[in-house]
Amino acid sequence: MAPRLDFSVWWPREVPKGTPVVVTMENPNYSVLEIDGPDESEFIGSAVDKGRGKNAKQFTWVLLLKAHRAVGCVAWLAGGLWALLSAVKKRIIFRQGVSIETEKPGKGRLLFRFLRAFLAVSIVALALEIVAHWNGWHFQRPNLWIPETTEIHGWFHEGYQAWVLFRYNYIAALIRTLSNICILLFLIQSADRLVLCLGFFWIKFKKIKPQIEGGPFKSEDVEVGGHEYPMVLVQIPMCNEREVYEQSISAICQLDWPKDRFLVQVLDDSDDEGIQSLIRSEVYKWSQRGVNIVYRHRVVRTGYKAGNLKSAMSCDYVRAYEFVAIFDADFQPNPDFLKQTVPHFKGNPEIGLVQARWAFVNQDENVLTRLQNINLCFHFEVEQQVNGVFLNFFGFNGTAGVWRIKALEDSGGWLERTTVEDMDIAVRAHLNGWKFIFLNDVKVLCEVPESYEAYRKQQHRWHSGPMHLFRLCLPAIIKSKISIWKKANLVLLFFLLRKLILPFYSFTLFCIILPLTMFVPEAELPIWVICYIPVFMSILNILPAPRSFPFIIPYLLFENTMSVTKFNAMISGLFGSSYEWVVTKKAGRSSESDLLAAAERESKASDLSQIHRGASESELSELNKLKDQTQDEAPPVKKTNKIFKKELALAFLLLTAAVRSLLSAEGIHFYFLLCQGLSFLLVGLDLIGEQMS
């Protein structure tokens, strides 16, 4: 167990402080005495004057106890530091090379310069405070008062006194004002989370689920191709997805739906000819098995995913289809996915979207994936489900959903103006009166990023895109004919509170104001803001994933660590351009049960495919040879660590503030700053998650 750190005796000598120490002697001739820290000198003096040996012996015991505590503290800190240095040496020096994160011109570089300047000022302020501490120049808080008759001990003392008065009269008031604003936003956002959780509990208590009118489609009609099944188009947009294309196409081609009633579009935007050949080979294999599947590759690759989908919807044969299901390249739906989603459109002409939730094959891969699972479980089970039940509106997740094609056309179709085309089409459909359904019981397997670099890029796109979209959609929201409360929900809750305010106060309050108050102690943050409310909010976030309760503290620290990326992305999207798409790196993992199920489906499909082989068997063998040759020629994967400069700057800033709080004997502030600084250090050195290839 880590020893308790007590630095209260480091404060001014004229202020009596200390921890009472009770010493019990085994010799019955000695009594039990209580020795107060600041009075020890008087006790020792009286003991020496009177020549009483038992008091000297008791004082020796006190010194031994305090020495034991100090040694334990030093050993604990040294052990933690040694473990951290060993991890750094193992991951960075011995295994891979190190690459420095390159900053592009714009808001990211400006933020890094600000953090670097803040760190330099903090180090200077810490040095000044240490000199002042050892010279006994501290003044009492919170009501600072320096009498005019205070004796000046040189020019340095005079300068320090002027600095204390300046920060008390000018800086502290500004920090308190900014702190109060952030605390107010913090409480508003906490109230929103609490209301969402109450709605989640109400849904669980009442067992509220979307109902299918008229009942689902009959399974026996699949064999005969019943005409009551609507025409469904299934789209798989992908770009250089070497790791996951095969399992995704395989799972989607085995959907339990009449073969003549659905078509699979593989929308390949890959610029690697080898990957294009592999995907063509996979498409040809399934077409030989009787699946209606086509391969599309754009000559002009503009608009990223939105441009890809827009190009696919312009095909003439799309007019024959009523619904379109969209799956990203790493998604593996169950065979009954369409049977569980499409029937919800029957008898509900106002329904434009049916969204399923995500499940993850690699959620237990490392600490990073476990922390992502907490966030995404809350997003789906709480945010999406509550908004779907009570508002019939939520943000489309871009995949694992089925759209009514008429709803897409009425809303203007896919637009290439932002990287969050899924949120864009959802907002425009909502403004046109279409309703959404969220199915929490229908799960589609996919991956979460296993490396911090991939996760960081994904989060940057997810937080810059909504702010860019907010700028574009605000005039349309104001001019729309929907009700006032729906407009307020879109502007105040959907965009401002959950997309702008959350990263703003999280970064400003815990990464800027908190370390700043260590050097301006007159504006100290209360403990409930630092400890109680954040822990309570973390508990609410973990409720949908109860297995993750042991990770509550790492989750809280990691969310604050990610705030710098989210804040930078939010500023970039709000005031700059966020139109840049970086494909999230995937590993192509599958769970053991998924592999067994896939093998079983593969064996059944191979039996049915015998009638399609015939003369084309030689062509398939040639394609398989090409696939094996391409995989053999693939260059070996080299993994590298990256150094993230903004995270490292914040790590040293928070650790500097932790040293300053150590001088002030502020227990909870010190522990929070120390742990948060170490969290930033681990992330900045790329010591969380897998390494990027």
C-alpha positions in Angstrom: 0.0 0.0 0.0 1.3 3.5 -0.9 2.2 5.5 2.2 0.2 8.5 3.1 2.0 11.7 2.1 1.7 14.5 4.7 3.5 17.7 3.8 1.6 20.0 6.1 4.8 20.6 8.2 6.3 22.3 5.1 4.2 25.4 5.6 5.4 28.5 7.5 7.0 27.9 10.8 4.9 30.5 12.6 1.7 28.6 11.8 1.2 25.7 14.2 0.4 22.6 12.2 1.2 18.9 12.4 -0.1 15.4 12.8 -0.4 14.1 16.4 1.6 10.9 16.9 0.6 8.4 19.6 3.5 6.3 20.9 2.9 3.3 23.1 5.9 1.9 25.0 6.1 -1.8 25.9 7.6 -0.9 29.3 4.7 -0.4 31.8 6.8 2.3 33.5 6.3 4.6 30.6 3.0 6.3 30.0 1.2 7.0 26.6 2.1 10.5 25.4 0.7 12.5 22.5 3.4 14.6 20.7 2.3 17.4 18.4 4.6 18.1 15.5 5.3 21.8 16.0 5.7 21.4 19.7 8.4 18.8 19.5 11.2 21.3 20.0 9.7 22.5 23.3 9.2 18.9 24.4 12.8 18.0 23.6 14.1 21.1 25.3 12.2 20.3 28.5 13.3 16.7 28.4 17.0 17.7 28.1 16.7 20.3 30.8 15.2 17.9 33.2 17.4 15.0 32.2 14.5 12.6 31.9 15.7 9.6 29.8 12.3 8.2 29.1 11.3 11.4 27.1 14.4 11.1 25.0 13.6 7.4 24.3 10.1 8.3 23.3 11.3 11.0 20.9 13.6 8.4 19.3 10.6 6.2 18.6 8.8 9.2 17.0 11.8 9.8 14.8 11.9 6.1 13.8 8.2 6.2 12.9 8.6 9.2 10.8 11.7 7.8 9.2 9.8 4.6 8.3 7.1 6.7 6.7 9.5 8.7 4.7 11.4 5.7 3.5 8.2 4.0 2.5 7.1 7.1 0.6 10.4 7.3 -1.2 10.4 3.6 -2.1 6.9 3.8 -3.5 7.7 6.8 -5.7 11.0 5.2 -6.8 9.3 2.0 -7.7 6.7 3.7 -9.8 9.3 5.8 -11.5 11.5 2.8 -12.2 8.6 0.9 -13.7 7.7 3.8 -15.9 11.3 4.2 -17.1 11.6 0.5 -17.8 8.4 0.6 -19.9 9.7 3.6 -21.9 13.0 1.8 -22.5 11.4 -1.5 -23.5 8.8 0.1 -25.9 10.9 2.9 -27.4 14.6 2.1 -27.3 14.7 -1.7 -27.7 11.7 -2.6 -29.9 11.0 0.2 -32.4 12.2 3.5 -33.6 10.5 6.7 -32.5 8.8 9.2 -34.8 7.8 12.7 -33.7 4.2 13.8 -34.3 4.2 16.3 -37.2 2.0 19.3 -36.7 0.2 20.8 -39.6 -0.1 24.6 -39.8 -3.2 25.8 -38.1 -5.0 25.4 -34.8 -3.0 22.3 -33.7 0.3 24.1 -33.9 -1.1 27.2 -32.2 -2.4 25.1 -29.3 1.0 23.4 -28.9 2.7 26.8 -28.8 0.3 27.9 -26.1 0.9 24.8 -24.0 4.7 25.1 -24.4 4.6 28.8 -23.3 2.3 27.8 -20.4 4.8 25.1 -19.4 7.7 27.5 -19.5 5.9 30.0 -17.3 4.9 27.3 -14.9 8.4 26.1 -14.4 9.6 29.6 -13.7 6.8 30.1 -11.2 7.6 26.8 -9.5 11.2 27.8 -9.1 10.1 31.2 -7.6 7.8 29.4 -5.2 10.5 27.0 -4.1 12.9 29.8 -3.3 10.1 31.7 -1.5 9.2 28.6 0.5 12.7 27.9 1.8 13.0 31.6 2.7 9.7 31.5 4.6 8.0 34.2 2.5 4.6 32.5 2.3 1.4 34.4 3.2 -1.8 33.0 4.5 -4.8 32.0 2.4 -7.5 32.7 1.3 -7.5 36.3 2.6 -4.1 37.5 1.6 -2.9 40.5 3.4 0.6 41.9 3.5 1.2 44.7 6.0 3.0 47.7 4.7 5.5 47.4 7.5 6.7 44.0 6.3 10.5 44.1 6.3 12.0 43.8 2.8 14.9 41.3 2.5 16.5 42.4 -0.8 15.2 43.0 -4.3 14.2 39.4 -4.8 11.9 39.5 -1.8 10.4 42.7 -3.0 9.7 41.2 -6.4 8.1 38.1 -5.0 5.9 40.3 -2.8 4.8 42.4 -5.8 4.0 39.1 -7.7 1.8 37.9 -4.9 -0.1 41.1 -4.8 -0.5 41.2 -8.6 -1.8 37.7 -8.8 -4.2 38.3 -5.9 -5.6 41.6 -7.2 -5.8 40.8 -11.0 -5.1 37.2 -12.0 -7.2 35.4 -9.3 -10.4 37.3 -10.2 -10.0 36.4 -13.9 -9.4 32.7 -13.1 -12.3 32.6 -10.7 -14.6 34.0 -13.3 -13.5 31.5 -15.9 -13.7 28.7 -13.4 -17.3 29.6 -12.5 -18.2 29.6 -16.2 -16.6 26.1 -16.7 -18.2 24.8 -13.5 -21.6 26.0 -14.7 -21.2 24.3 -18.0 -19.9 21.2 -16.1 -23.1 21.1 -14.0 -25.3 21.6 -17.1 -23.6 18.7 -18.9 -23.8 16.6 -15.8 -27.5 17.2 -15.5 -27.9 16.2 -19.2 -26.1 12.9 -18.5 -28.2 12.3 -15.4 -31.4 12.9 -17.4 -30.2 10.5 -20.1 -29.5 7.8 -17.5 -32.9 8.3 -15.9 -34.4 7.7 -19.3 -32.3 4.6 -19.8 -33.5 3.2 -16.5 -37.1 4.0 -17.4 -36.7 2.1 -20.7 -35.3 -0.9 -18.8 -38.0 -0.7 -16.1 -40.9 -0.5 -18.6 -39.2 -2.8 -21.1 -39.8 -0.4 -24.0 -38.8 -1.8 -27.4 -39.8 -0.9 -30.9 -42.5 -3.2 -32.1 -43.0 -4.6 -35.6 -46.5 -4.0 -37.0 -47.9 -7.0 -38.8 -45.2 -9.4 -37.6 -41.8 -10.2 -39.2 -41.2 -11.9 -42.5 -41.6 -15.7 -42.6 -38.4 -17.7 -42.7 -39.9 -20.4 -45.0 -40.5 -17.8 -47.7 -36.8 -17.3 -48.2 -36.4 -20.5 -50.1 -39.1 -19.7 -52.6 -38.2 -16.0 -52.8 -41.5 -14.6 -51.5 -42.6 -11.4 -53.2 -43.5 -9.8 -49.8 -39.8 -9.2 -49.2 -38.9 -5.7 -50.3 -36.0 -5.0 -52.6 -32.9 -4.1 -50.5 -29.6 -2.7 -51.7 -26.6 -3.4 -49.5 -23.6 -1.1 -49.8 -20.0 -1.7 -48.5 -17.9 1.4 -48.9 -14.2 0.8 -48.4 -10.8 2.2 -49.1 -7.5 0.2 -48.8 -9.1 -2.2 -46.4 -6.7 -5.1 -46.8 -7.3 -6.6 -43.3 -11.1 -6.7 -43.2 -12.5 -6.8 -46.7 -12.8 -10.6 -47.0 -14.7 -11.2 -43.7 -17.0 -8.3 -44.3 -18.0 -9.3 -47.8 -18.4 -12.9 -46.7 -20.7 -12.0 -43.8 -22.9 -9.7 -46.0 -23.2 -12.1 -48.8 -24.6 -14.7 -46.4 -27.5 -12.5 -45.3 -30.7 -14.5 -44.9 -32.8 -12.8 -47.6 -34.1 -14.0 -51.0 -31.3 -13.8 -53.4 -33.4 -12.1 -56.1 -34.5 -9.4 -53.6 -31.2 -7.9 -52.6 -28.0 -6.7 -54.3 -24.6 -6.1 -52.8 -22.5 -3.1 -53.9 -18.8 -3.3 -53.1 -17.8 0.4 -53.3 -14.0 0.3 -53.5 -12.1 3.6 -53.3 -8.7 1.8 -52.9 -5.7 3.4 -54.7 -3.6 0.2 -54.3 -3.9 -2.0 -57.3 -3.0 -5.1 -55.3 -5.9 -4.5 -52.9 -8.2 -3.8 -55.8 -7.3 -7.2 -57.3 -8.0 -9.0 -54.0 -11.4 -7.4 -53.6 -12.3 -8.2 -57.3 -11.3 -11.8 -56.6 -13.6 -11.9 -53.5 -16.5 -10.4 -55.4 -16.1 -12.8 -58.3 -16.0 -15.8 -55.9 -19.3 -14.8 -54.4 -20.9 -14.0 -57.7 -20.1 -17.6 -58.8 -22.0 -18.8 -55.8 -25.2 -17.1 -56.9 -25.0 -13.9 -54.9 -26.1 -10.7 -56.7 -22.9 -8.7 -56.1 -21.2 -6.0 -58.1 -17.8 -4.3 -57.8 -17.5 -0.5 -58.3 -14.3 1.5 -58.4 -14.4 5.3 -59.0 -12.0 6.9 -61.5 -12.3 10.3 -59.8 -12.2 9.8 -56.0 -13.7 13.0 -54.6 -15.7 13.5 -51.5 -14.4 10.5 -49.5 -17.1 8.2 -48.2 -20.0 10.7 -49.1 -18.8 10.9 -52.7 -18.5 7.1 -52.9 -22.1 6.6 -51.7 -23.4 9.4 -53.8 -21.8 7.9 -56.9 -23.3 4.5 -56.1 -26.8 5.9 -55.6 -26.7 7.4 -59.1 -26.8 4.0 -60.8 -30.0 3.4 -62.8 -30.7 0.0 -61.3 -30.9 1.6 -57.8 -34.5 2.8 -58.7 -35.8 -0.7 -58.3 -34.8 -0.9 -54.7 -36.8 0.5 -51.7 -34.2 0.3 -48.9 -30.4 0.5 -48.6 -28.3 -1.0 -45.9 -24.8 0.4 -45.3 -21.9 -1.4 -43.7 -18.3 -0.2 -43.2 -15.6 -2.6 -44.3 -15.0 -4.0 -40.8 -18.6 -4.8 -40.0 -19.9 -8.3 -39.9 -23.7 -8.5 -39.6 -25.5 -11.7 -38.5 -27.5 -13.5 -41.2 -30.8 -12.4 -39.8 -29.9 -8.7 -39.8 -32.3 -7.6 -42.6 -35.1 -9.7 -41.0 -34.6 -7.8 -37.7 -34.5 -4.3 -39.2 -36.4 -4.0 -42.5 -39.8 -5.2 -41.0 -39.9 -2.1 -38.8 -40.6 0.0 -42.0 -43.8 -1.9 -42.6 -46.9 0.2 -41.8 -44.7 3.1 -40.8 -44.2 5.3 -43.8 -42.7 8.1 -41.7 -39.8 5.9 -40.6 -36.7 6.9 -42.6 -33.9 5.0 -40.7 -33.5 1.9 -38.6 -30.2 1.9 -36.7 -28.6 -1.2 -35.1 -25.9 -1.0 -32.3 -22.3 -2.1 -32.5 -20.6 -4.9 -30.8 -16.9 -5.3 -30.7 -14.7 -8.4 -31.4 -11.6 -6.8 -29.7 -13.0 -4.9 -26.8 -10.8 -6.9 -24.3 -7.6 -6.6 -26.5 -5.9 -4.0 -24.3 -6.6 -1.1 -22.0 -7.4 1.3 -24.8 -10.1 -0.9 -26.3 -11.7 -1.4 -22.9 -11.9 2.3 -22.4 -13.4 2.8 -25.8 -16.0 0.1 -25.1 -17.2 2.1 -22.0 -17.8 5.2 -24.2 -19.5 3.4 -27.0 -21.7 1.4 -24.7 -22.9 4.6 -23.1 -23.4 6.2 -26.6 -25.6 3.3 -27.9 -27.4 2.1 -24.9 -28.1 5.5 -23.3 -27.8 8.3 -25.8 -29.0 6.6 -29.0 -31.7 4.5 -27.3 -33.2 7.3 -25.1 -33.2 9.7 -28.1 -34.7 7.1 -30.3 -37.5 6.2 -27.9 -38.5 9.8 -26.7 -37.5 11.9 -29.7 -37.4 9.6 -32.7 -34.1 11.3 -33.7 -30.4 10.6 -33.2 -27.2 10.9 -35.2 -26.8 8.2 -37.8 -23.6 6.2 -37.1 -22.7 5.8 -40.7 -22.9 2.1 -40.7 -25.1 -0.9 -39.5 -28.2 1.0 -40.5 -31.0 0.7 -43.1 -32.3 3.8 -44.9 -35.5 4.2 -46.8 -34.2 5.4 -50.2 -37.1 7.9 -50.5 -35.9 9.5 -47.2 -32.4 9.9 -48.6 -33.8 11.5 -51.8 -36.2 13.9 -50.0 -33.3 15.1 -47.8 -31.0 15.9 -50.7 -29.0 12.7 -50.8 -25.3 12.4 -49.8 -23.4 15.7 -49.7 -19.6 16.0 -49.9 -19.4 19.1 -47.8 -18.2 17.5 -44.5 -16.5 14.4 -43.2 -19.5 13.5 -41.0 -21.8 12.7 -43.9 -23.8 10.4 -41.7 -24.7 13.1 -39.2 -25.3 15.5 -42.1 -27.9 13.3 -43.7 -29.5 12.5 -40.3 -30.0 16.2 -39.5 -31.4 17.0 -42.9 -33.8 14.0 -42.7 -34.9 15.2 -39.3 -35.6 18.7 -40.6 -37.8 17.1 -43.3 -39.9 15.2 -40.8 -38.5 11.7 -41.0 -38.4 9.6 -37.8 -35.7 7.1 -36.7 -35.7 3.8 -34.8 -32.8 2.5 -32.7 -32.6 -1.3 -32.1 -30.5 -2.0 -29.1 -31.0 -5.7 -29.3 -29.7 -6.0 -32.9 -25.9 -6.0 -32.7 -23.3 -5.9 -35.5 -19.8 -7.0 -34.9 -17.0 -4.6 -35.7 -13.6 -3.4 -34.4 -12.4 -0.5 -32.3 -9.0 1.0 -32.9 -6.2 -0.8 -31.0 -3.6 1.9 -31.3 -3.7 5.3 -29.8 -2.6 7.0 -33.1 -5.6 5.4 -35.0 -8.0 6.3 -32.2 -6.7 9.8 -32.0 -7.3 10.4 -35.7 -10.7 8.9 -35.5 -11.7 11.1 -32.6 -10.3 14.2 -34.4 -12.7 13.5 -37.3 -15.6 12.7 -35.0 -15.2 16.0 -33.1 -14.2 18.4 -35.9 -16.8 17.3 -38.4 -19.9 18.1 -36.1 -18.6 21.6 -35.5 -18.1 22.2 -39.2 -21.5 20.7 -39.9 -23.0 23.0 -37.2 -21.8 26.1 -39.1 -23.3 24.8 -42.3 -26.6 23.6 -40.9 -27.5 26.4 -38.5 -29.3 28.6 -41.1 -31.3 25.6 -42.3 -32.2 24.7 -38.7 -33.5 28.2 -38.0 -35.5 28.4 -41.2 -37.0 24.9 -41.0 -40.6 24.3 -40.2 -40.1 21.9 -37.3 -41.3 22.8 -33.8 -39.4 25.2 -31.6 -38.5 22.5 -29.1 -37.0 20.3 -31.8 -34.9 23.3 -33.0 -33.8 23.8 -29.4 -32.9 20.2 -29.0 -30.8 20.3 -32.2 -29.0 23.5 -31.5 -28.6 23.4 -27.7 -28.3 19.7 -26.9 -27.3 17.8 -30.0 -24.6 20.3 -31.2 -23.7 22.8 -28.5 -23.9 20.8 -25.3 -22.7 17.4 -26.4 -20.3 18.3 -29.2 -18.9 21.7 -28.2 -19.3 22.3 -24.4 -18.1 18.9 -23.3 -14.6 19.1 -24.8 -14.3 22.8 -24.0 -14.9 22.6 -20.3 -13.1 19.3 -19.9 -9.9 20.7 -21.4 -10.2 24.2 -19.9 -11.1 23.1 -16.4 -8.9 20.1 -15.8 -5.9 20.9 -18.1 -5.6 24.7 -17.8 -7.4 26.1 -14.9 -6.6 23.4 -12.3 -2.8 23.6 -12.8 -3.1 27.4 -13.0 -4.7 27.5 -9.6 -1.7 25.8 -8.1 0.4 28.9 -8.9 -2.5 31.3 -8.1 -3.8 29.6 -4.8 -6.2 32.5 -4.2 -8.4 31.0 -6.9 -8.4 27.4 -5.7 -11.0 24.9 -7.2 -13.2 23.2 -4.6 -12.7 19.5 -4.0 -16.2 18.5 -5.3 -15.3 19.8 -8.7 -12.1 17.9 -8.9 -13.2 14.6 -7.3 -16.8 14.0 -6.4 -18.7 15.1 -9.5 -16.2 13.6 -12.1 -16.3 10.3 -10.2 -20.1 10.3 -10.2 -20.3 11.1 -13.9 -17.8 8.3 -14.6 -20.0 5.9 -12.7 -23.0 6.9 -14.8 -21.0 6.4 -18.0 -19.9 2.9 -16.9 -23.4 1.7 -16.0 -24.2 0.2 -19.4 -20.9 -1.7 -19.2 -20.8 -3.0 -15.6 -17.8 -5.3 -16.3 -15.7 -2.1 -16.7 -16.2 -0.8 -13.2 -12.5 -1.7 -12.2 -11.5 0.8 -14.9 -13.4 3.7 -13.5 -10.2 5.7 -12.4 -8.3 5.0 -15.7 -11.4 5.9 -17.6 -11.7 9.3 -15.8 -8.0 10.1 -16.4 -8.1 8.9 -20.0 -11.1 11.0 -20.9 -9.4 14.1 -19.5 -6.3 13.1 -21.5 -8.3 12.9 -24.7 -9.8 16.3 -24.1 -6.8 18.0 -25.7 -7.4 16.1 -29.0 -11.2 16.8 -28.8 -10.7 20.4 -28.0 -8.2 20.9 -30.8 -10.6 19.2 -33.2 -13.6 21.2 -32.0 -11.7 24.5 -32.6 -10.5 23.3 -36.0 -14.1 22.4 -37.1 -15.7 25.6 -35.6 -13.3 28.1 -37.0 -11.3 26.4 -39.7 -11.7 23.6 -42.2 -12.2 20.0 -41.1 -12.6 18.4 -44.5 -10.0 15.8 -44.2 -10.6 12.0 -44.0 -8.1 9.6 -42.5 -9.1 5.9 -42.8 -9.0 4.3 -39.3 -6.5 1.5 -39.2 -8.0 -1.9 -38.6 -6.5 -5.2 -37.5 -9.0 -7.6 -39.0 -9.7 -9.5 -35.8 -12.5 -12.0 -35.2 -13.6 -13.7 -32.0 -13.4 -17.5 -31.7 -17.2 -17.9 -31.9 -17.3 -15.7 -35.0 -14.7 -17.8 -36.7 -16.6 -21.0 -35.9 -19.8 -19.6 -37.2 -18.1 -18.3 -40.3 -16.5 -21.7 -41.0 -20.0 -23.3 -40.7 -21.6 -20.8 -43.1 -18.6 -21.2 -45.5 -19.1 -25.0 -45.6 -22.9 -24.6 -46.3 -22.2 -22.0 -49.0 -19.5 -24.2 -50.6 -22.1 -27.0 -51.0 -24.5 -24.7 -52.8 -21.8 -23.3 -55.0 -20.9 -26.6 -56.7 -23.5 -26.0 -59.4 -21.9 -22.7 -60.3 -18.4 -23.8 -60.7 -18.2 -26.0 -63.8 -16.2 -24.2 -66.5 -15.2 -21.3 -64.2 -13.3 -23.5 -61.7 -10.0 -22.8 -63.5 -10.7 -19.1 -63.4 -11.3 -19.2 -59.7 -8.0 -21.1 -59.1 -6.1 -18.5 -61.1 -7.7 -15.7 -59.0 -6.8 -17.6 -55.8 -3.2 -17.9 -57.0 -3.1 -14.1 -57.7 -4.5 -13.6 -54.1 -1.8 -15.7 -52.6 0.9 -14.1 -54.7 -0.2 -10.6 -53.7 -0.2 -11.5 -50.0 3.3 -13.1 -50.3 4.7 -10.0 -52.0 3.3 -7.7 -49.3 6.1 -5.9 -47.5 6.7 -6.8 -43.8 4.8 -4.7 -41.3 7.0 -2.4 -39.3 5.5 -0.9 -36.1 6.7 2.4 -34.8 6.1 4.5 -31.7 5.1 8.1 -32.0 5.8 11.0 -29.7 2.7 13.2 -29.2 4.0 16.7 -28.4 0.8 18.3 -27.0 0.2 15.4 -24.7 3.8 15.5 -23.4 3.6 19.2 -22.9 0.5 18.8 -20.8 2.1 15.9 -18.9 5.1 18.1 -17.8 2.7 21.0 -17.1 0.5 18.9 -14.8 3.5 17.3 -13.0 5.0 20.8 -12.5 1.7 21.8 -10.9 1.7 18.6 -8.8 5.1 19.6 -7.3 3.6 23.1 -6.5 0.6 21.5 -4.8 3.0 19.3 -2.9 4.6 22.4 -1.3 1.1 23.6 -0.4 0.1 20.2 1.2 -3.1 20.0 -0.9 -3.8 16.3 -0.7 -6.5 15.6 -3.3 -5.1 18.2 -5.7 -1.7 16.7 -5.6 -2.9 13.1 -6.2 -5.2 14.2 -9.0 -2.5 16.3 -10.8 0.1 13.5 -10.3 -2.1 10.8 -11.7 -3.4 13.0 -14.5 0.2 14.0 -15.4 1.3 10.4 -15.6 -1.7 9.6 -17.8 -0.7 12.3 -20.2 2.9 11.0 -20.1 1.9 7.5 -20.9 -0.3 8.6 -23.8 2.3 11.1 -25.0 5.0 8.4 -25.2 2.5 6.1 -27.0 2.6 3.5 -24.2 -1.2 2.8 -24.3 -2.7 0.3 -26.8 -0.9 -1.4 -29.6 1.5 0.3 -31.9 0.7 1.7 -35.3 1.9 -0.1 -38.4 
